[in-house]
């Protein structure tokens, strides 16, 4: 299991995962920060980035803010 810290950028022009260091990332997604759409998109972007299924990525803190803690299993 790996725990990473994410700064979310919902409503961006394109989806992008920027690595700051081994545990800190900036994730830009096109989806708006409404009804969990951006959170699901962030989980999917991180799953693609780390090469794991999206079911293995979970936001554990920061569901309603831009700073999030995400656990990645596998």
N, CA, C and O atoms as a Maestro MAE file, in Angstrom:
{
 s_m_m2io_version
 :::
 2.0.0
}

f_m_ct {
 s_m_title
 :::
 protein
 m_atom[296] {
  # First column is atom index #
  i_m_mmod_type
  r_m_x_coord
  r_m_y_coord
  r_m_z_coord
  i_m_residue_number
  s_m_chain_name
  s_m_pdb_residue_name
  s_m_pdb_atom_name
  i_m_atomic_number
  :::
  1 25 0.846 -1.187 0.000 1 A "UNK " " N  " 7
  2 3 0.000 0.000 0.000 1 A "UNK " " CA " 6
  3 2 0.884 1.241 0.000 1 A "UNK " " C  " 6
  4 15 1.920 1.290 0.664 1 A "UNK " " O  " 8
  5 25 0.458 2.218 -0.745 2 A "UNK " " N  " 7
  6 3 1.189 3.475 -0.833 2 A "UNK " " CA " 6
  7 2 0.207 4.610 -0.560 2 A "UNK " " C  " 6
  8 15 -0.927 4.587 -1.037 2 A "UNK " " O  " 8
  9 25 0.642 5.582 0.195 3 A "UNK " " N  " 7
  10 3 -0.191 6.749 0.485 3 A "UNK " " CA " 6
  11 2 0.472 7.960 -0.168 3 A "UNK " " C  " 6
  12 15 1.652 8.229 0.054 3 A "UNK " " O  " 8
  13 25 -0.303 8.686 -0.978 4 A "UNK " " N  " 7
  14 3 0.228 9.862 -1.665 4 A "UNK " " CA " 6
  15 2 -0.640 11.077 -1.351 4 A "UNK " " C  " 6
  16 15 -1.817 10.957 -1.011 4 A "UNK " " O  " 8
  17 25 -0.031 12.228 -1.473 5 A "UNK " " N  " 7
  18 3 -0.710 13.504 -1.244 5 A "UNK " " CA " 6
  19 2 -0.937 14.156 -2.600 5 A "UNK " " C  " 6
  20 15 -0.028 14.242 -3.427 5 A "UNK " " O  " 8
  21 25 -2.167 14.613 -2.811 6 A "UNK " " N  " 7
  22 3 -2.563 15.126 -4.121 6 A "UNK " " CA " 6
  23 2 -3.136 16.527 -3.972 6 A "UNK " " C  " 6
  24 15 -3.927 16.798 -3.069 6 A "UNK " " O  " 8
  25 25 -2.723 17.411 -4.874 7 A "UNK " " N  " 7
  26 3 -3.380 18.712 -5.010 7 A "UNK " " CA " 6
  27 2 -4.232 18.618 -6.265 7 A "UNK " " C  " 6
  28 15 -3.713 18.418 -7.363 7 A "UNK " " O  " 8
  29 25 -5.529 18.762 -6.100 8 A "UNK " " N  " 7
  30 3 -6.480 18.592 -7.198 8 A "UNK " " CA " 6
  31 2 -6.677 19.888 -7.970 8 A "UNK " " C  " 6
  32 15 -6.709 20.977 -7.396 8 A "UNK " " O  " 8
  33 25 -6.809 19.744 -9.286 9 A "UNK " " N  " 7
  34 3 -7.144 20.869 -10.159 9 A "UNK " " CA " 6
  35 2 -8.327 20.461 -11.039 9 A "UNK " " C  " 6
  36 15 -8.141 20.071 -12.192 9 A "UNK " " O  " 8
  37 25 -9.546 20.551 -10.493 10 A "UNK " " N  " 7
  38 3 -10.719 20.198 -11.299 10 A "UNK " " CA " 6
  39 2 -11.009 21.276 -12.344 10 A "UNK " " C  " 6
  40 15 -10.624 22.433 -12.181 10 A "UNK " " O  " 8
  41 25 -11.690 20.880 -13.411 11 A "UNK " " N  " 7
  42 3 -12.062 21.838 -14.450 11 A "UNK " " CA " 6
  43 2 -10.901 22.285 -15.316 11 A "UNK " " C  " 6
  44 15 -10.968 23.349 -15.932 11 A "UNK " " O  " 8
  45 25 -9.838 21.495 -15.377 12 A "UNK " " N  " 7
  46 3 -8.667 21.845 -16.188 12 A "UNK " " CA " 6
  47 2 -8.952 21.581 -17.665 12 A "UNK " " C  " 6
  48 15 -9.921 20.903 -18.007 12 A "UNK " " O  " 8
  49 25 -8.110 22.117 -18.527 13 A "UNK " " N  " 7
  50 3 -8.294 21.916 -19.962 13 A "UNK " " CA " 6
  51 2 -7.968 20.489 -20.380 13 A "UNK " " C  " 6
  52 15 -8.550 19.969 -21.332 13 A "UNK " " O  " 8
  53 25 -7.027 19.848 -19.663 14 A "UNK " " N  " 7
  54 3 -6.686 18.467 -19.995 14 A "UNK " " CA " 6
  55 2 -6.304 17.703 -18.742 14 A "UNK " " C  " 6
  56 15 -5.946 18.295 -17.724 14 A "UNK " " O  " 8
  57 25 -6.385 16.384 -18.825 15 A "UNK " " N  " 7
  58 3 -6.035 15.520 -17.696 15 A "UNK " " CA " 6
  59 2 -4.522 15.354 -17.646 15 A "UNK " " C  " 6
  60 15 -3.880 15.058 -18.654 15 A "UNK " " O  " 8
  61 25 -3.968 15.550 -16.454 16 A "UNK " " N  " 7
  62 3 -2.517 15.469 -16.311 16 A "UNK " " CA " 6
  63 2 -2.166 15.113 -14.870 16 A "UNK " " C  " 6
  64 15 -2.785 15.608 -13.928 16 A "UNK " " O  " 8
  65 25 -1.161 14.246 -14.711 17 A "UNK " " N  " 7
  66 3 -0.625 13.918 -13.394 17 A "UNK " " CA " 6
  67 2 0.810 14.419 -13.369 17 A "UNK " " C  " 6
  68 15 1.654 13.938 -14.124 17 A "UNK " " O  " 8
  69 25 1.084 15.382 -12.506 18 A "UNK " " N  " 7
  70 3 2.420 15.963 -12.380 18 A "UNK " " CA " 6
  71 2 3.046 15.463 -11.084 18 A "UNK " " C  " 6
  72 15 2.459 15.598 -10.010 18 A "UNK " " O  " 8
  73 25 4.234 14.889 -11.187 19 A "UNK " " N  " 7
  74 3 4.945 14.380 -10.024 19 A "UNK " " CA " 6
  75 2 5.779 15.494 -9.410 19 A "UNK " " C  " 6
  76 15 6.618 16.092 -10.084 19 A "UNK " " O  " 8
  77 25 5.547 15.773 -8.127 20 A "UNK " " N  " 7
  78 3 6.351 16.749 -7.397 20 A "UNK " " CA " 6
  79 2 7.538 16.030 -6.759 20 A "UNK " " C  " 6
  80 15 8.685 16.439 -6.935 20 A "UNK " " O  " 8
  81 25 7.260 14.962 -6.020 21 A "UNK " " N  " 7
  82 3 8.280 14.052 -5.505 21 A "UNK " " CA " 6
  83 2 7.626 12.683 -5.360 21 A "UNK " " C  " 6
  84 15 6.543 12.458 -5.900 21 A "UNK " " O  " 8
  85 25 8.262 11.772 -4.645 22 A "UNK " " N  " 7
  86 3 7.777 10.386 -4.590 22 A "UNK " " CA " 6
  87 2 6.372 10.249 -4.005 22 A "UNK " " C  " 6
  88 15 5.668 9.291 -4.323 22 A "UNK " " O  " 8
  89 25 5.955 11.185 -3.160 23 A "UNK " " N  " 7
  90 3 4.645 11.051 -2.514 23 A "UNK " " CA " 6
  91 2 3.719 12.243 -2.739 23 A "UNK " " C  " 6
  92 15 2.626 12.277 -2.174 23 A "UNK " " O  " 8
  93 25 4.118 13.202 -3.532 24 A "UNK " " N  " 7
  94 3 3.299 14.394 -3.765 24 A "UNK " " CA " 6
  95 2 3.050 14.577 -5.265 24 A "UNK " " C  " 6
  96 15 3.973 14.533 -6.079 24 A "UNK " " O  " 8
  97 25 1.771 14.785 -5.605 25 A "UNK " " N  " 7
  98 3 1.369 14.906 -7.002 25 A "UNK " " CA " 6
  99 2 0.375 16.046 -7.163 25 A "UNK " " C  " 6
  100 15 -0.347 16.398 -6.230 25 A "UNK " " O  " 8
  101 25 0.350 16.615 -8.362 26 A "UNK " " N  " 7
  102 3 -0.695 17.555 -8.757 26 A "UNK " " CA " 6
  103 2 -1.467 16.858 -9.870 26 A "UNK " " C  " 6
  104 15 -0.887 16.460 -10.880 26 A "UNK " " O  " 8
  105 25 -2.781 16.712 -9.682 27 A "UNK " " N  " 7
  106 3 -3.605 16.000 -10.663 27 A "UNK " " CA " 6
  107 2 -4.647 16.965 -11.216 27 A "UNK " " C  " 6
  108 15 -5.496 17.475 -10.485 27 A "UNK " " O  " 8
  109 25 -4.565 17.202 -12.517 28 A "UNK " " N  " 7
  110 3 -5.531 18.058 -13.204 28 A "UNK " " CA " 6
  111 2 -6.510 17.167 -13.959 28 A "UNK " " C  " 6
  112 15 -6.104 16.249 -14.672 28 A "UNK " " O  " 8
  113 25 -7.801 17.443 -13.798 29 A "UNK " " N  " 7
  114 3 -8.844 16.684 -14.503 29 A "UNK " " CA " 6
  115 2 -9.849 17.649 -15.114 29 A "UNK " " C  " 6
  116 15 -10.026 18.765 -14.625 29 A "UNK " " O  " 8
  117 25 -10.498 17.220 -16.171 30 A "UNK " " N  " 7
  118 3 -11.472 18.069 -16.858 30 A "UNK " " CA " 6
  119 2 -12.788 18.185 -16.106 30 A "UNK " " C  " 6
  120 15 -13.485 19.193 -16.226 30 A "UNK " " O  " 8
  121 25 -13.129 17.174 -15.341 31 A "UNK " " N  " 7
  122 3 -14.420 17.124 -14.666 31 A "UNK " " CA " 6
  123 2 -14.534 18.215 -13.603 31 A "UNK " " C  " 6
  124 15 -13.541 18.573 -12.971 31 A "UNK " " O  " 8
  125 25 -15.735 18.739 -13.407 32 A "UNK " " N  " 7
  126 3 -15.939 19.769 -12.382 32 A "UNK " " CA " 6
  127 2 -15.978 19.161 -10.985 32 A "UNK " " C  " 6
  128 15 -16.196 17.961 -10.822 32 A "UNK " " O  " 8
  129 25 -15.767 19.994 -9.995 33 A "UNK " " N  " 7
  130 3 -15.791 19.549 -8.595 33 A "UNK " " CA " 6
  131 2 -17.230 19.540 -8.094 33 A "UNK " " C  " 6
  132 15 -17.576 20.274 -7.169 33 A "UNK " " O  " 8
  133 25 -18.052 18.719 -8.698 34 A "UNK " " N  " 7
  134 3 -19.464 18.602 -8.324 34 A "UNK " " CA " 6
  135 2 -19.861 17.136 -8.292 34 A "UNK " " C  " 6
  136 15 -19.506 16.363 -9.182 34 A "UNK " " O  " 8
  137 25 -20.596 16.766 -7.265 35 A "UNK " " N  " 7
  138 3 -21.180 15.429 -7.136 35 A "UNK " " CA " 6
  139 2 -20.151 14.312 -7.245 35 A "UNK " " C  " 6
  140 15 -20.475 13.219 -7.710 35 A "UNK " " O  " 8
  141 25 -18.916 14.568 -6.823 36 A "UNK " " N  " 7
  142 3 -17.879 13.543 -6.818 36 A "UNK " " CA " 6
  143 2 -17.260 13.242 -8.172 36 A "UNK " " C  " 6
  144 15 -16.448 12.324 -8.286 36 A "UNK " " O  " 8
  145 25 -17.629 13.999 -9.200 37 A "UNK " " N  " 7
  146 3 -17.103 13.729 -10.543 37 A "UNK " " CA " 6
  147 2 -15.592 13.912 -10.603 37 A "UNK " " C  " 6
  148 15 -14.890 13.076 -11.171 37 A "UNK " " O  " 8
  149 25 -15.087 14.992 -10.025 38 A "UNK " " N  " 7
  150 3 -13.644 15.233 -10.046 38 A "UNK " " CA " 6
  151 2 -12.907 14.182 -9.226 38 A "UNK " " C  " 6
  152 15 -11.833 13.732 -9.627 38 A "UNK " " O  " 8
  153 25 -13.456 13.786 -8.097 39 A "UNK " " N  " 7
  154 3 -12.802 12.763 -7.274 39 A "UNK " " CA " 6
  155 2 -12.677 11.446 -8.034 39 A "UNK " " C  " 6
  156 15 -11.626 10.807 -7.988 39 A "UNK " " O  " 8
  157 25 -13.721 11.034 -8.724 40 A "UNK " " N  " 7
  158 3 -13.659 9.793 -9.511 40 A "UNK " " CA " 6
  159 2 -12.638 9.923 -10.638 40 A "UNK " " C  " 6
  160 15 -11.919 8.971 -10.941 40 A "UNK " " O  " 8
  161 25 -12.576 11.089 -11.251 41 A "UNK " " N  " 7
  162 3 -11.612 11.309 -12.330 41 A "UNK " " CA " 6
  163 2 -10.179 11.304 -11.795 41 A "UNK " " C  " 6
  164 15 -9.270 10.808 -12.460 41 A "UNK " " O  " 8
  165 25 -9.979 11.853 -10.602 42 A "UNK " " N  " 7
  166 3 -8.648 11.843 -9.983 42 A "UNK " " CA " 6
  167 2 -8.222 10.415 -9.681 42 A "UNK " " C  " 6
  168 15 -7.078 10.039 -9.935 42 A "UNK " " O  " 8
  169 25 -9.131 9.622 -9.145 43 A "UNK " " N  " 7
  170 3 -8.816 8.215 -8.873 43 A "UNK " " CA " 6
  171 2 -8.450 7.489 -10.172 43 A "UNK " " C  " 6
  172 15 -7.501 6.705 -10.194 43 A "UNK " " O  " 8
  173 25 -9.190 7.741 -11.244 44 A "UNK " " N  " 7
  174 3 -8.909 7.097 -12.528 44 A "UNK " " CA " 6
  175 2 -7.564 7.549 -13.098 44 A "UNK " " C  " 6
  176 15 -6.813 6.735 -13.634 44 A "UNK " " O  " 8
  177 25 -7.258 8.841 -12.983 45 A "UNK " " N  " 7
  178 3 -5.990 9.358 -13.491 45 A "UNK " " CA " 6
  179 2 -4.809 8.752 -12.735 45 A "UNK " " C  " 6
  180 15 -3.802 8.385 -13.339 45 A "UNK " " O  " 8
  181 25 -4.938 8.650 -11.418 46 A "UNK " " N  " 7
  182 3 -3.862 8.049 -10.631 46 A "UNK " " CA " 6
  183 2 -3.734 6.560 -10.924 46 A "UNK " " C  " 6
  184 15 -2.622 6.034 -10.954 46 A "UNK " " O  " 8
  185 25 -4.846 5.876 -11.140 47 A "UNK " " N  " 7
  186 3 -4.799 4.453 -11.491 47 A "UNK " " CA " 6
  187 2 -4.037 4.258 -12.802 47 A "UNK " " C  " 6
  188 15 -3.201 3.360 -12.902 47 A "UNK " " O  " 8
  189 25 -4.316 5.085 -13.798 48 A "UNK " " N  " 7
  190 3 -3.586 5.008 -15.066 48 A "UNK " " CA " 6
  191 2 -2.107 5.309 -14.860 48 A "UNK " " C  " 6
  192 15 -1.246 4.627 -15.417 48 A "UNK " " O  " 8
  193 25 -1.816 6.319 -14.069 49 A "UNK " " N  " 7
  194 3 -0.432 6.733 -13.825 49 A "UNK " " CA " 6
  195 2 0.380 5.616 -13.169 49 A "UNK " " C  " 6
  196 15 1.530 5.383 -13.539 49 A "UNK " " O  " 8
  197 25 -0.222 4.926 -12.192 50 A "UNK " " N  " 7
  198 3 0.487 3.880 -11.459 50 A "UNK " " CA " 6
  199 2 0.286 2.489 -12.058 50 A "UNK " " C  " 6
  200 15 0.898 1.530 -11.589 50 A "UNK " " O  " 8
  201 25 -0.552 2.359 -13.076 51 A "UNK " " N  " 7
  202 3 -0.761 1.078 -13.726 51 A "UNK " " CA " 6
  203 2 -1.509 0.063 -12.888 51 A "UNK " " C  " 6
  204 15 -1.205 -1.130 -12.923 51 A "UNK " " O  " 8
  205 25 -2.494 0.539 -12.130 52 A "UNK " " N  " 7
  206 3 -3.319 -0.349 -11.307 52 A "UNK " " CA " 6
  207 2 -4.786 -0.118 -11.670 52 A "UNK " " C  " 6
  208 15 -5.121 0.923 -12.235 52 A "UNK " " O  " 8
  209 25 -5.667 -1.075 -11.353 53 A "UNK " " N  " 7
  210 3 -7.096 -0.845 -11.589 53 A "UNK " " CA " 6
  211 2 -7.619 0.289 -10.705 53 A "UNK " " C  " 6
  212 15 -7.119 0.498 -9.599 53 A "UNK " " O  " 8
  213 25 -8.613 1.010 -11.187 54 A "UNK " " N  " 7
  214 3 -9.141 2.138 -10.412 54 A "UNK " " CA " 6
  215 2 -9.767 1.691 -9.099 54 A "UNK " " C  " 6
  216 15 -9.905 2.494 -8.175 54 A "UNK " " O  " 8
  217 25 -10.149 0.415 -9.004 55 A "UNK " " N  " 7
  218 3 -10.697 -0.095 -7.741 55 A "UNK " " CA " 6
  219 2 -9.633 -0.161 -6.644 55 A "UNK " " C  " 6
  220 15 -9.965 -0.308 -5.468 55 A "UNK " " O  " 8
  221 25 -8.368 -0.054 -7.020 56 A "UNK " " N  " 7
  222 3 -7.262 -0.095 -6.055 56 A "UNK " " CA " 6
  223 2 -6.841 1.293 -5.575 56 A "UNK " " C  " 6
  224 15 -5.907 1.421 -4.784 56 A "UNK " " O  " 8
  225 25 -7.525 2.328 -6.051 57 A "UNK " " N  " 7
  226 3 -7.200 3.711 -5.691 57 A "UNK " " CA " 6
  227 2 -8.375 4.289 -4.917 57 A "UNK " " C  " 6
  228 15 -9.517 4.229 -5.373 57 A "UNK " " O  " 8
  229 25 -8.090 4.853 -3.737 58 A "UNK " " N  " 7
  230 3 -9.173 5.389 -2.909 58 A "UNK " " CA " 6
  231 2 -8.733 6.681 -2.226 58 A "UNK " " C  " 6
  232 15 -7.660 6.747 -1.626 58 A "UNK " " O  " 8
  233 25 -9.572 7.697 -2.324 59 A "UNK " " N  " 7
  234 3 -9.341 8.941 -1.590 59 A "UNK " " CA " 6
  235 2 -9.764 8.689 -0.151 59 A "UNK " " C  " 6
  236 15 -10.919 8.354 0.110 59 A "UNK " " O  " 8
  237 25 -8.825 8.850 0.788 60 A "UNK " " N  " 7
  238 3 -9.140 8.582 2.192 60 A "UNK " " CA " 6
  239 2 -9.355 9.864 2.987 60 A "UNK " " C  " 6
  240 15 -9.919 9.827 4.080 60 A "UNK " " O  " 8
  241 25 -8.914 10.991 2.451 61 A "UNK " " N  " 7
  242 3 -9.098 12.268 3.136 61 A "UNK " " CA " 6
  243 2 -9.129 13.379 2.097 61 A "UNK " " C  " 6
  244 15 -8.436 13.314 1.082 61 A "UNK " " O  " 8
  245 25 -9.938 14.398 2.358 62 A "UNK " " N  " 7
  246 3 -9.996 15.550 1.474 62 A "UNK " " CA " 6
  247 2 -11.034 15.439 0.375 62 A "UNK " " C  " 6
  248 15 -10.848 15.996 -0.708 62 A "UNK " " O  " 8
  249 25 -12.120 14.732 0.632 63 A "UNK " " N  " 7
  250 3 -13.157 14.548 -0.382 63 A "UNK " " CA " 6
  251 2 -13.764 15.866 -0.858 63 A "UNK " " C  " 6
  252 15 -14.226 15.960 -1.995 63 A "UNK " " O  " 8
  253 25 -13.765 16.878 -0.001 64 A "UNK " " N  " 7
  254 3 -14.397 18.154 -0.354 64 A "UNK " " CA " 6
  255 2 -13.392 19.289 -0.488 64 A "UNK " " C  " 6
  256 15 -13.779 20.457 -0.499 64 A "UNK " " O  " 8
  257 25 -12.114 18.965 -0.590 65 A "UNK " " N  " 7
  258 3 -11.093 20.000 -0.706 65 A "UNK " " CA " 6
  259 2 -10.120 19.688 -1.827 65 A "UNK " " C  " 6
  260 15 -10.185 18.627 -2.448 65 A "UNK " " O  " 8
  261 25 -9.225 20.620 -2.075 66 A "UNK " " N  " 7
  262 3 -8.246 20.428 -3.147 66 A "UNK " " CA " 6
  263 2 -7.057 19.574 -2.719 66 A "UNK " " C  " 6
  264 15 -6.415 18.945 -3.561 66 A "UNK " " O  " 8
  265 25 -6.757 19.543 -1.432 67 A "UNK " " N  " 7
  266 3 -5.663 18.718 -0.925 67 A "UNK " " CA " 6
  267 2 -6.252 17.392 -0.464 67 A "UNK " " C  " 6
  268 15 -7.157 17.357 0.370 67 A "UNK " " O  " 8
  269 25 -5.726 16.294 -1.020 68 A "UNK " " N  " 7
  270 3 -6.290 14.975 -0.741 68 A "UNK " " CA " 6
  271 2 -5.189 13.999 -0.342 68 A "UNK " " C  " 6
  272 15 -4.033 14.146 -0.740 68 A "UNK " " O  " 8
  273 25 -5.566 13.009 0.445 69 A "UNK " " N  " 7
  274 3 -4.689 11.882 0.737 69 A "UNK " " CA " 6
  275 2 -5.314 10.678 0.051 69 A "UNK " " C  " 6
  276 15 -6.493 10.377 0.240 69 A "UNK " " O  " 8
  277 25 -4.505 9.995 -0.749 70 A "UNK " " N  " 7
  278 3 -5.001 8.889 -1.564 70 A "UNK " " CA " 6
  279 2 -4.185 7.642 -1.261 70 A "UNK " " C  " 6
  280 15 -2.957 7.697 -1.197 70 A "UNK " " O  " 8
  281 25 -4.873 6.511 -1.075 71 A "UNK " " N  " 7
  282 3 -4.204 5.227 -0.882 71 A "UNK " " CA " 6
  283 2 -4.274 4.433 -2.175 71 A "UNK " " C  " 6
  284 15 -5.318 4.347 -2.821 71 A "UNK " " O  " 8
  285 25 -3.125 3.850 -2.538 72 A "UNK " " N  " 7
  286 3 -3.032 3.022 -3.735 72 A "UNK " " CA " 6
  287 2 -2.550 1.647 -3.296 72 A "UNK " " C  " 6
  288 15 -1.482 1.520 -2.698 72 A "UNK " " O  " 8
  289 25 -3.333 0.626 -3.591 73 A "UNK " " N  " 7
  290 3 -3.006 -0.744 -3.202 73 A "UNK " " CA " 6
  291 2 -2.587 -1.507 -4.449 73 A "UNK " " C  " 6
  292 15 -3.270 -1.462 -5.472 73 A "UNK " " O  " 8
  293 25 -1.465 -2.204 -4.359 74 A "UNK " " N  " 7
  294 3 -1.031 -3.034 -5.483 74 A "UNK " " CA " 6
  295 2 0.105 -2.418 -6.147 74 A "UNK " " C  " 6
  296 15 0.620 -2.965 -7.123 74 A "UNK " " O  " 8
  :::
 }
 m_bond[295] {
  # First column is bond index #
  i_m_from
  i_m_to
  i_m_order
  :::
  1 1 2 1
  2 2 3 1
  3 3 4 2
  4 3 5 1
  5 5 6 1
  6 6 7 1
  7 7 8 2
  8 7 9 1
  9 9 10 1
  10 10 11 1
  11 11 12 2
  12 11 13 1
  13 13 14 1
  14 14 15 1
  15 15 16 2
  16 15 17 1
  17 17 18 1
  18 18 19 1
  19 19 20 2
  20 19 21 1
  21 21 22 1
  22 22 23 1
  23 23 24 2
  24 23 25 1
  25 25 26 1
  26 26 27 1
  27 27 28 2
  28 27 29 1
  29 29 30 1
  30 30 31 1
  31 31 32 2
  32 31 33 1
  33 33 34 1
  34 34 35 1
  35 35 36 2
  36 35 37 1
  37 37 38 1
  38 38 39 1
  39 39 40 2
  40 39 41 1
  41 41 42 1
  42 42 43 1
  43 43 44 2
  44 43 45 1
  45 45 46 1
  46 46 47 1
  47 47 48 2
  48 47 49 1
  49 49 50 1
  50 50 51 1
  51 51 52 2
  52 51 53 1
  53 53 54 1
  54 54 55 1
  55 55 56 2
  56 55 57 1
  57 57 58 1
  58 58 59 1
  59 59 60 2
  60 59 61 1
  61 61 62 1
  62 62 63 1
  63 63 64 2
  64 63 65 1
  65 65 66 1
  66 66 67 1
  67 67 68 2
  68 67 69 1
  69 69 70 1
  70 70 71 1
  71 71 72 2
  72 71 73 1
  73 73 74 1
  74 74 75 1
  75 75 76 2
  76 75 77 1
  77 77 78 1
  78 78 79 1
  79 79 80 2
  80 79 81 1
  81 81 82 1
  82 82 83 1
  83 83 84 2
  84 83 85 1
  85 85 86 1
  86 86 87 1
  87 87 88 2
  88 87 89 1
  89 89 90 1
  90 90 91 1
  91 91 92 2
  92 91 93 1
  93 93 94 1
  94 94 95 1
  95 95 96 2
  96 95 97 1
  97 97 98 1
  98 98 99 1
  99 99 100 2
  100 99 101 1
  101 101 102 1
  102 102 103 1
  103 103 104 2
  104 103 105 1
  105 105 106 1
  106 106 107 1
  107 107 108 2
  108 107 109 1
  109 109 110 1
  110 110 111 1
  111 111 112 2
  112 111 113 1
  113 113 114 1
  114 114 115 1
  115 115 116 2
  116 115 117 1
  117 117 118 1
  118 118 119 1
  119 119 120 2
  120 119 121 1
  121 121 122 1
  122 122 123 1
  123 123 124 2
  124 123 125 1
  125 125 126 1
  126 126 127 1
  127 127 128 2
  128 127 129 1
  129 129 130 1
  130 130 131 1
  131 131 132 2
  132 131 133 1
  133 133 134 1
  134 134 135 1
  135 135 136 2
  136 135 137 1
  137 137 138 1
  138 138 139 1
  139 139 140 2
  140 139 141 1
  141 141 142 1
  142 142 143 1
  143 143 144 2
  144 143 145 1
  145 145 146 1
  146 146 147 1
  147 147 148 2
  148 147 149 1
  149 149 150 1
  150 150 151 1
  151 151 152 2
  152 151 153 1
  153 153 154 1
  154 154 155 1
  155 155 156 2
  156 155 157 1
  157 157 158 1
  158 158 159 1
  159 159 160 2
  160 159 161 1
  161 161 162 1
  162 162 163 1
  163 163 164 2
  164 163 165 1
  165 165 166 1
  166 166 167 1
  167 167 168 2
  168 167 169 1
  169 169 170 1
  170 170 171 1
  171 171 172 2
  172 171 173 1
  173 173 174 1
  174 174 175 1
  175 175 176 2
  176 175 177 1
  177 177 178 1
  178 178 179 1
  179 179 180 2
  180 179 181 1
  181 181 182 1
  182 182 183 1
  183 183 184 2
  184 183 185 1
  185 185 186 1
  186 186 187 1
  187 187 188 2
  188 187 189 1
  189 189 190 1
  190 190 191 1
  191 191 192 2
  192 191 193 1
  193 193 194 1
  194 194 195 1
  195 195 196 2
  196 195 197 1
  197 197 198 1
  198 198 199 1
  199 199 200 2
  200 199 201 1
  201 201 202 1
  202 202 203 1
  203 203 204 2
  204 203 205 1
  205 205 206 1
  206 206 207 1
  207 207 208 2
  208 207 209 1
  209 209 210 1
  210 210 211 1
  211 211 212 2
  212 211 213 1
  213 213 214 1
  214 214 215 1
  215 215 216 2
  216 215 217 1
  217 217 218 1
  218 218 219 1
  219 219 220 2
  220 219 221 1
  221 221 222 1
  222 222 223 1
  223 223 224 2
  224 223 225 1
  225 225 226 1
  226 226 227 1
  227 227 228 2
  228 227 229 1
  229 229 230 1
  230 230 231 1
  231 231 232 2
  232 231 233 1
  233 233 234 1
  234 234 235 1
  235 235 236 2
  236 235 237 1
  237 237 238 1
  238 238 239 1
  239 239 240 2
  240 239 241 1
  241 241 242 1
  242 242 243 1
  243 243 244 2
  244 243 245 1
  245 245 246 1
  246 246 247 1
  247 247 248 2
  248 247 249 1
  249 249 250 1
  250 250 251 1
  251 251 252 2
  252 251 253 1
  253 253 254 1
  254 254 255 1
  255 255 256 2
  256 255 257 1
  257 257 258 1
  258 258 259 1
  259 259 260 2
  260 259 261 1
  261 261 262 1
  262 262 263 1
  263 263 264 2
  264 263 265 1
  265 265 266 1
  266 266 267 1
  267 267 268 2
  268 267 269 1
  269 269 270 1
  270 270 271 1
  271 271 272 2
  272 271 273 1
  273 273 274 1
  274 274 275 1
  275 275 276 2
  276 275 277 1
  277 277 278 1
  278 278 279 1
  279 279 280 2
  280 279 281 1
  281 281 282 1
  282 282 283 1
  283 283 284 2
  284 283 285 1
  285 285 286 1
  286 286 287 1
  287 287 288 2
  288 287 289 1
  289 289 290 1
  290 290 291 1
  291 291 292 2
  292 291 293 1
  293 293 294 1
  294 294 295 1
  295 295 296 2
  :::
 }
}
